[in-house]
């Protein structure tokens, strides 16, 4: 699926409402913009509080996610 967005003079981009609904994006939510060398990838970031209560069956998945977040944090700290 493809969507069109316009960038304002201030550099703001409005994410289409259909996309916001699909991914549960609300005012104040964050997204990561990844430069893929010729294209941009916009990835919604999950609020860490949303992970609370997922249960023990997801423990390993959560540990992997935490390690990935820590690695990203370390990379950004080096910049």
PDB file as gemmi writes it, atoms N, CA and C in Angstrom:
CRYST1    1.000    1.000    1.000  90.00  90.00  90.00 P 1                      
ATOM      1  N   UNK A   1       0.849  -1.170   0.000  1.00  0.00           N  
ATOM      2  CA  UNK A   1       0.000   0.000   0.000  1.00  0.00           C  
ATOM      3  C   UNK A   1       0.895   1.233   0.000  1.00  0.00           C  
ATOM      4  N   UNK A   2       0.488   2.244  -0.706  1.00  0.00           N  
ATOM      5  CA  UNK A   2       1.253   3.477  -0.818  1.00  0.00           C  
ATOM      6  C   UNK A   2       0.387   4.653  -0.373  1.00  0.00           C  
ATOM      7  N   UNK A   3       0.992   5.610   0.307  1.00  0.00           N  
ATOM      8  CA  UNK A   3       0.281   6.785   0.797  1.00  0.00           C  
ATOM      9  C   UNK A   3       1.064   8.029   0.419  1.00  0.00           C  
ATOM     10  N   UNK A   4       0.364   9.140   0.297  1.00  0.00           N  
ATOM     11  CA  UNK A   4       0.990  10.413  -0.032  1.00  0.00           C  
ATOM     12  C   UNK A   4       0.945  11.323   1.190  1.00  0.00           C  
ATOM     13  N   UNK A   5       2.067  11.938   1.509  1.00  0.00           N  
ATOM     14  CA  UNK A   5       2.131  12.899   2.610  1.00  0.00           C  
ATOM     15  C   UNK A   5       2.880  14.126   2.108  1.00  0.00           C  
ATOM     16  N   UNK A   6       2.536  15.282   2.635  1.00  0.00           N  
ATOM     17  CA  UNK A   6       3.172  16.535   2.242  1.00  0.00           C  
ATOM     18  C   UNK A   6       3.963  17.080   3.423  1.00  0.00           C  
ATOM     19  N   UNK A   7       5.147  17.602   3.123  1.00  0.00           N  
ATOM     20  CA  UNK A   7       5.995  18.180   4.160  1.00  0.00           C  
ATOM     21  C   UNK A   7       5.750  19.691   4.183  1.00  0.00           C  
ATOM     22  N   UNK A   8       5.511  20.237   5.367  1.00  0.00           N  
ATOM     23  CA  UNK A   8       5.247  21.672   5.517  1.00  0.00           C  
ATOM     24  C   UNK A   8       6.555  22.463   5.498  1.00  0.00           C  
ATOM     25  N   UNK A   9       6.425  23.793   5.454  1.00  0.00           N  
ATOM     26  CA  UNK A   9       7.608  24.662   5.489  1.00  0.00           C  
ATOM     27  C   UNK A   9       8.444  24.430   6.740  1.00  0.00           C  
ATOM     28  N   UNK A  10       7.789  24.032   7.820  1.00  0.00           N  
ATOM     29  CA  UNK A  10       8.490  23.782   9.081  1.00  0.00           C  
ATOM     30  C   UNK A  10       9.060  22.368   9.156  1.00  0.00           C  
ATOM     31  N   UNK A  11       8.906  21.589   8.094  1.00  0.00           N  
ATOM     32  CA  UNK A  11       9.445  20.232   8.076  1.00  0.00           C  
ATOM     33  C   UNK A  11       8.528  19.196   8.693  1.00  0.00           C  
ATOM     34  N   UNK A  12       7.283  19.567   8.956  1.00  0.00           N  
ATOM     35  CA  UNK A  12       6.333  18.629   9.554  1.00  0.00           C  
ATOM     36  C   UNK A  12       5.648  17.807   8.473  1.00  0.00           C  
ATOM     37  N   UNK A  13       5.423  16.539   8.773  1.00  0.00           N  
ATOM     38  CA  UNK A  13       4.731  15.653   7.846  1.00  0.00           C  
ATOM     39  C   UNK A  13       3.522  15.077   8.566  1.00  0.00           C  
ATOM     40  N   UNK A  14       2.370  15.121   7.924  1.00  0.00           N  
ATOM     41  CA  UNK A  14       1.167  14.538   8.501  1.00  0.00           C  
ATOM     42  C   UNK A  14       1.029  13.114   7.988  1.00  0.00           C  
ATOM     43  N   UNK A  15       0.989  12.169   8.903  1.00  0.00           N  
ATOM     44  CA  UNK A  15       0.784  10.764   8.540  1.00  0.00           C  
ATOM     45  C   UNK A  15      -0.708  10.583   8.283  1.00  0.00           C  
ATOM     46  N   UNK A  16      -1.084  10.019   7.136  1.00  0.00           N  
ATOM     47  CA  UNK A  16      -2.504   9.858   6.814  1.00  0.00           C  
ATOM     48  C   UNK A  16      -3.272   9.137   7.925  1.00  0.00           C  
ATOM     49  N   UNK A  17      -4.521   9.562   8.140  1.00  0.00           N  
ATOM     50  CA  UNK A  17      -5.330   9.020   9.239  1.00  0.00           C  
ATOM     51  C   UNK A  17      -5.498   7.509   9.145  1.00  0.00           C  
ATOM     52  N   UNK A  18      -5.620   6.970   7.941  1.00  0.00           N  
ATOM     53  CA  UNK A  18      -5.769   5.521   7.780  1.00  0.00           C  
ATOM     54  C   UNK A  18      -4.546   4.782   8.340  1.00  0.00           C  
ATOM     55  N   UNK A  19      -3.366   5.335   8.100  1.00  0.00           N  
ATOM     56  CA  UNK A  19      -2.125   4.729   8.598  1.00  0.00           C  
ATOM     57  C   UNK A  19      -2.052   4.861  10.120  1.00  0.00           C  
ATOM     58  N   UNK A  20      -2.419   6.033  10.635  1.00  0.00           N  
ATOM     59  CA  UNK A  20      -2.398   6.229  12.093  1.00  0.00           C  
ATOM     60  C   UNK A  20      -3.330   5.249  12.786  1.00  0.00           C  
ATOM     61  N   UNK A  21      -4.513   5.059  12.217  1.00  0.00           N  
ATOM     62  CA  UNK A  21      -5.459   4.092  12.809  1.00  0.00           C  
ATOM     63  C   UNK A  21      -4.909   2.670  12.738  1.00  0.00           C  
ATOM     64  N   UNK A  22      -4.376   2.308  11.591  1.00  0.00           N  
ATOM     65  CA  UNK A  22      -3.866   0.943  11.389  1.00  0.00           C  
ATOM     66  C   UNK A  22      -2.783   0.591  12.406  1.00  0.00           C  
ATOM     67  N   UNK A  23      -1.919   1.560  12.703  1.00  0.00           N  
ATOM     68  CA  UNK A  23      -0.796   1.297  13.604  1.00  0.00           C  
ATOM     69  C   UNK A  23      -1.013   1.848  15.007  1.00  0.00           C  
ATOM     70  N   UNK A  24      -2.212   2.361  15.264  1.00  0.00           N  
ATOM     71  CA  UNK A  24      -2.542   2.850  16.604  1.00  0.00           C  
ATOM     72  C   UNK A  24      -1.726   4.054  17.029  1.00  0.00           C  
ATOM     73  N   UNK A  25      -1.328   4.883  16.072  1.00  0.00           N  
ATOM     74  CA  UNK A  25      -0.516   6.060  16.385  1.00  0.00           C  
ATOM     75  C   UNK A  25      -1.398   7.188  16.898  1.00  0.00           C  
ATOM     76  N   UNK A  26      -0.952   7.791  17.996  1.00  0.00           N  
ATOM     77  CA  UNK A  26      -1.693   8.886  18.612  1.00  0.00           C  
ATOM     78  C   UNK A  26      -0.766  10.088  18.793  1.00  0.00           C  
ATOM     79  N   UNK A  27      -1.357  11.224  19.120  1.00  0.00           N  
ATOM     80  CA  UNK A  27      -0.602  12.448  19.359  1.00  0.00           C  
ATOM     81  C   UNK A  27       0.517  12.184  20.371  1.00  0.00           C  
ATOM     82  N   UNK A  28       1.727  12.568  20.015  1.00  0.00           N  
ATOM     83  CA  UNK A  28       2.863  12.400  20.916  1.00  0.00           C  
ATOM     84  C   UNK A  28       3.631  11.104  20.719  1.00  0.00           C  
ATOM     85  N   UNK A  29       3.068  10.141  19.963  1.00  0.00           N  
ATOM     86  CA  UNK A  29       3.786   8.892  19.704  1.00  0.00           C  
ATOM     87  C   UNK A  29       5.028   9.184  18.869  1.00  0.00           C  
ATOM     88  N   UNK A  30       5.996   8.307  18.959  1.00  0.00           N  
ATOM     89  CA  UNK A  30       7.246   8.485  18.228  1.00  0.00           C  
ATOM     90  C   UNK A  30       7.374   7.439  17.122  1.00  0.00           C  
ATOM     91  N   UNK A  31       8.063   7.847  16.058  1.00  0.00           N  
ATOM     92  CA  UNK A  31       8.405   6.932  14.974  1.00  0.00           C  
ATOM     93  C   UNK A  31       9.897   7.087  14.708  1.00  0.00           C  
ATOM     94  N   UNK A  32      10.498   6.041  14.221  1.00  0.00           N  
ATOM     95  CA  UNK A  32      11.905   6.096  13.823  1.00  0.00           C  
ATOM     96  C   UNK A  32      11.927   6.227  12.300  1.00  0.00           C  
ATOM     97  N   UNK A  33      12.735   7.161  11.803  1.00  0.00           N  
ATOM     98  CA  UNK A  33      12.892   7.343  10.362  1.00  0.00           C  
ATOM     99  C   UNK A  33      14.268   6.809   9.997  1.00  0.00           C  
ATOM    100  N   UNK A  34      14.277   5.818   9.115  1.00  0.00           N  
ATOM    101  CA  UNK A  34      15.516   5.140   8.741  1.00  0.00           C  
ATOM    102  C   UNK A  34      15.849   5.479   7.294  1.00  0.00           C  
ATOM    103  N   UNK A  35      17.046   6.036   7.079  1.00  0.00           N  
ATOM    104  CA  UNK A  35      17.522   6.360   5.736  1.00  0.00           C  
ATOM    105  C   UNK A  35      18.072   5.085   5.117  1.00  0.00           C  
ATOM    106  N   UNK A  36      17.417   4.641   4.055  1.00  0.00           N  
ATOM    107  CA  UNK A  36      17.844   3.406   3.403  1.00  0.00           C  
ATOM    108  C   UNK A  36      18.596   3.685   2.105  1.00  0.00           C  
ATOM    109  N   UNK A  37      19.201   4.848   2.025  1.00  0.00           N  
ATOM    110  CA  UNK A  37      19.978   5.187   0.843  1.00  0.00           C  
ATOM    111  C   UNK A  37      19.109   5.293  -0.399  1.00  0.00           C  
ATOM    112  N   UNK A  38      18.297   6.305  -0.473  1.00  0.00           N  
ATOM    113  CA  UNK A  38      17.412   6.498  -1.615  1.00  0.00           C  
ATOM    114  C   UNK A  38      15.946   6.387  -1.249  1.00  0.00           C  
ATOM    115  N   UNK A  39      15.670   5.855  -0.090  1.00  0.00           N  
ATOM    116  CA  UNK A  39      14.288   5.783   0.396  1.00  0.00           C  
ATOM    117  C   UNK A  39      14.296   5.905   1.918  1.00  0.00           C  
ATOM    118  N   UNK A  40      13.132   6.240   2.455  1.00  0.00           N  
ATOM    119  CA  UNK A  40      12.981   6.364   3.904  1.00  0.00           C  
ATOM    120  C   UNK A  40      12.016   5.307   4.396  1.00  0.00           C  
ATOM    121  N   UNK A  41      12.310   4.747   5.540  1.00  0.00           N  
ATOM    122  CA  UNK A  41      11.437   3.779   6.193  1.00  0.00           C  
ATOM    123  C   UNK A  41      10.979   4.408   7.499  1.00  0.00           C  
ATOM    124  N   UNK A  42       9.666   4.451   7.715  1.00  0.00           N  
ATOM    125  CA  UNK A  42       9.108   5.022   8.941  1.00  0.00           C  
ATOM    126  C   UNK A  42       8.571   3.881   9.782  1.00  0.00           C  
ATOM    127  N   UNK A  43       9.125   3.723  10.987  1.00  0.00           N  
ATOM    128  CA  UNK A  43       8.771   2.604  11.859  1.00  0.00           C  
ATOM    129  C   UNK A  43       8.178   3.140  13.161  1.00  0.00           C  
ATOM    130  N   UNK A  44       6.935   2.766  13.479  1.00  0.00           N  
ATOM    131  CA  UNK A  44       6.354   3.197  14.752  1.00  0.00           C  
ATOM    132  C   UNK A  44       7.122   2.580  15.919  1.00  0.00           C  
ATOM    133  N   UNK A  45       7.368   3.375  16.954  1.00  0.00           N  
ATOM    134  CA  UNK A  45       8.043   2.870  18.146  1.00  0.00           C  
ATOM    135  C   UNK A  45       6.998   2.531  19.195  1.00  0.00           C  
ATOM    136  N   UNK A  46       7.145   1.368  19.790  1.00  0.00           N  
ATOM    137  CA  UNK A  46       6.204   0.932  20.815  1.00  0.00           C  
ATOM    138  C   UNK A  46       6.597   1.540  22.150  1.00  0.00           C  
ATOM    139  N   UNK A  47       5.612   2.059  22.854  1.00  0.00           N  
ATOM    140  CA  UNK A  47       5.834   2.586  24.197  1.00  0.00           C  
ATOM    141  C   UNK A  47       6.189   1.416  25.108  1.00  0.00           C  
ATOM    142  N   UNK A  48       7.266   1.542  25.847  1.00  0.00           N  
ATOM    143  CA  UNK A  48       7.727   0.452  26.711  1.00  0.00           C  
ATOM    144  C   UNK A  48       6.648   0.049  27.705  1.00  0.00           C  
ATOM    145  N   UNK A  49       5.793   0.988  28.105  1.00  0.00           N  
ATOM    146  CA  UNK A  49       4.713   0.673  29.035  1.00  0.00           C  
ATOM    147  C   UNK A  49       3.710  -0.287  28.409  1.00  0.00           C  
ATOM    148  N   UNK A  50       3.610  -0.278  27.086  1.00  0.00           N  
ATOM    149  CA  UNK A  50       2.679  -1.178  26.405  1.00  0.00           C  
ATOM    150  C   UNK A  50       3.132  -2.629  26.515  1.00  0.00           C  
ATOM    151  N   UNK A  51       4.405  -2.839  26.837  1.00  0.00           N  
ATOM    152  CA  UNK A  51       4.928  -4.197  26.971  1.00  0.00           C  
ATOM    153  C   UNK A  51       4.565  -4.821  28.319  1.00  0.00           C  
ATOM    154  N   UNK A  52       4.200  -3.976  29.282  1.00  0.00           N  
ATOM    155  CA  UNK A  52       3.887  -4.464  30.623  1.00  0.00           C  
ATOM    156  C   UNK A  52       2.716  -5.439  30.574  1.00  0.00           C  
ATOM    157  N   UNK A  53       2.893  -6.570  31.212  1.00  0.00           N  
ATOM    158  CA  UNK A  53       1.813  -7.549  31.325  1.00  0.00           C  
ATOM    159  C   UNK A  53       1.674  -8.483  30.141  1.00  0.00           C  
ATOM    160  N   UNK A  54       2.661  -8.538  29.261  1.00  0.00           N  
ATOM    161  CA  UNK A  54       2.548  -9.440  28.117  1.00  0.00           C  
ATOM    162  C   UNK A  54       2.591 -10.906  28.540  1.00  0.00           C  
ATOM    163  N   UNK A  55       3.138 -11.176  29.688  1.00  0.00           N  
ATOM    164  CA  UNK A  55       3.144 -12.551  30.179  1.00  0.00           C  
ATOM    165  C   UNK A  55       4.466 -13.251  29.977  1.00  0.00           C  
ATOM    166  N   UNK A  56       4.596 -14.335  30.703  1.00  0.00           N  
ATOM    167  CA  UNK A  56       5.845 -15.100  30.669  1.00  0.00           C  
ATOM    168  C   UNK A  56       6.095 -15.765  29.323  1.00  0.00           C  
ATOM    169  N   UNK A  57       5.026 -16.071  28.590  1.00  0.00           N  
ATOM    170  CA  UNK A  57       5.208 -16.750  27.305  1.00  0.00           C  
ATOM    171  C   UNK A  57       5.978 -15.885  26.310  1.00  0.00           C  
ATOM    172  N   UNK A  58       6.100 -14.582  26.583  1.00  0.00           N  
ATOM    173  CA  UNK A  58       6.824 -13.682  25.688  1.00  0.00           C  
ATOM    174  C   UNK A  58       8.145 -13.210  26.288  1.00  0.00           C  
ATOM    175  N   UNK A  59       8.590 -13.857  27.335  1.00  0.00           N  
ATOM    176  CA  UNK A  59       9.785 -13.409  28.052  1.00  0.00           C  
ATOM    177  C   UNK A  59      11.003 -13.305  27.129  1.00  0.00           C  
ATOM    178  N   UNK A  60      11.258 -14.335  26.337  1.00  0.00           N  
ATOM    179  CA  UNK A  60      12.433 -14.321  25.459  1.00  0.00           C  
ATOM    180  C   UNK A  60      12.331 -13.213  24.419  1.00  0.00           C  
ATOM    181  N   UNK A  61      11.124 -13.024  23.854  1.00  0.00           N  
ATOM    182  CA  UNK A  61      10.924 -11.948  22.879  1.00  0.00           C  
ATOM    183  C   UNK A  61      11.218 -10.592  23.512  1.00  0.00           C  
ATOM    184  N   UNK A  62      10.754 -10.405  24.733  1.00  0.00           N  
ATOM    185  CA  UNK A  62      10.986  -9.144  25.428  1.00  0.00           C  
ATOM    186  C   UNK A  62      12.466  -8.917  25.698  1.00  0.00           C  
ATOM    187  N   UNK A  63      13.174  -9.964  26.081  1.00  0.00           N  
ATOM    188  CA  UNK A  63      14.610  -9.831  26.331  1.00  0.00           C  
ATOM    189  C   UNK A  63      15.350  -9.444  25.056  1.00  0.00           C  
ATOM    190  N   UNK A  64      14.959 -10.031  23.927  1.00  0.00           N  
ATOM    191  CA  UNK A  64      15.571  -9.684  22.641  1.00  0.00           C  
ATOM    192  C   UNK A  64      15.297  -8.218  22.316  1.00  0.00           C  
ATOM    193  N   UNK A  65      14.060  -7.781  22.513  1.00  0.00           N  
ATOM    194  CA  UNK A  65      13.699  -6.388  22.235  1.00  0.00           C  
ATOM    195  C   UNK A  65      14.490  -5.432  23.120  1.00  0.00           C  
ATOM    196  N   UNK A  66      14.648  -5.778  24.382  1.00  0.00           N  
ATOM    197  CA  UNK A  66      15.404  -4.932  25.302  1.00  0.00           C  
ATOM    198  C   UNK A  66      16.857  -4.838  24.858  1.00  0.00           C  
ATOM    199  N   UNK A  67      17.443  -5.963  24.471  1.00  0.00           N  
ATOM    200  CA  UNK A  67      18.839  -5.951  23.998  1.00  0.00           C  
ATOM    201  C   UNK A  67      18.981  -5.079  22.752  1.00  0.00           C  
ATOM    202  N   UNK A  68      18.010  -5.174  21.832  1.00  0.00           N  
ATOM    203  CA  UNK A  68      18.055  -4.364  20.618  1.00  0.00           C  
ATOM    204  C   UNK A  68      17.949  -2.878  20.949  1.00  0.00           C  
ATOM    205  N   UNK A  69      17.056  -2.531  21.868  1.00  0.00           N  
ATOM    206  CA  UNK A  69      16.914  -1.134  22.276  1.00  0.00           C  
ATOM    207  C   UNK A  69      18.188  -0.624  22.937  1.00  0.00           C  
ATOM    208  N   UNK A  70      18.804  -1.453  23.769  1.00  0.00           N  
ATOM    209  CA  UNK A  70      20.054  -1.058  24.417  1.00  0.00           C  
ATOM    210  C   UNK A  70      21.154  -0.848  23.387  1.00  0.00           C  
ATOM    211  N   UNK A  71      21.218  -1.718  22.372  1.00  0.00           N  
ATOM    212  CA  UNK A  71      22.228  -1.585  21.320  1.00  0.00           C  
ATOM    213  C   UNK A  71      22.005  -0.295  20.529  1.00  0.00           C  
ATOM    214  N   UNK A  72      20.746   0.013  20.201  1.00  0.00           N  
ATOM    215  CA  UNK A  72      20.434   1.255  19.497  1.00  0.00           C  
ATOM    216  C   UNK A  72      20.834   2.462  20.338  1.00  0.00           C  
ATOM    217  N   UNK A  73      20.550   2.390  21.623  1.00  0.00           N  
ATOM    218  CA  UNK A  73      20.900   3.491  22.527  1.00  0.00           C  
ATOM    219  C   UNK A  73      22.409   3.690  22.545  1.00  0.00           C  
ATOM    220  N   UNK A  74      23.161   2.592  22.618  1.00  0.00           N  
ATOM    221  CA  UNK A  74      24.621   2.678  22.631  1.00  0.00           C  
ATOM    222  C   UNK A  74      25.145   3.283  21.335  1.00  0.00           C  
ATOM    223  N   UNK A  75      24.554   2.880  20.186  1.00  0.00           N  
ATOM    224  CA  UNK A  75      24.972   3.421  18.887  1.00  0.00           C  
ATOM    225  C   UNK A  75      24.720   4.922  18.827  1.00  0.00           C  
ATOM    226  N   UNK A  76      23.551   5.354  19.291  1.00  0.00           N  
ATOM    227  CA  UNK A  76      23.214   6.775  19.259  1.00  0.00           C  
ATOM    228  C   UNK A  76      24.111   7.570  20.196  1.00  0.00           C  
ATOM    229  N   UNK A  77      24.511   6.978  21.308  1.00  0.00           N  
ATOM    230  CA  UNK A  77      25.374   7.661  22.270  1.00  0.00           C  
ATOM    231  C   UNK A  77      26.766   7.899  21.685  1.00  0.00           C  
ATOM    232  N   UNK A  78      27.177   7.036  20.749  1.00  0.00           N  
ATOM    233  CA  UNK A  78      28.501   7.161  20.141  1.00  0.00           C  
ATOM    234  C   UNK A  78      28.548   8.267  19.095  1.00  0.00           C  
ATOM    235  N   UNK A  79      27.387   8.687  18.583  1.00  0.00           N  
ATOM    236  CA  UNK A  79      27.359   9.708  17.521  1.00  0.00           C  
ATOM    237  C   UNK A  79      27.710  11.067  18.002  1.00  0.00           C  
TER     238      UNK A  79                                                      
END                                                                             
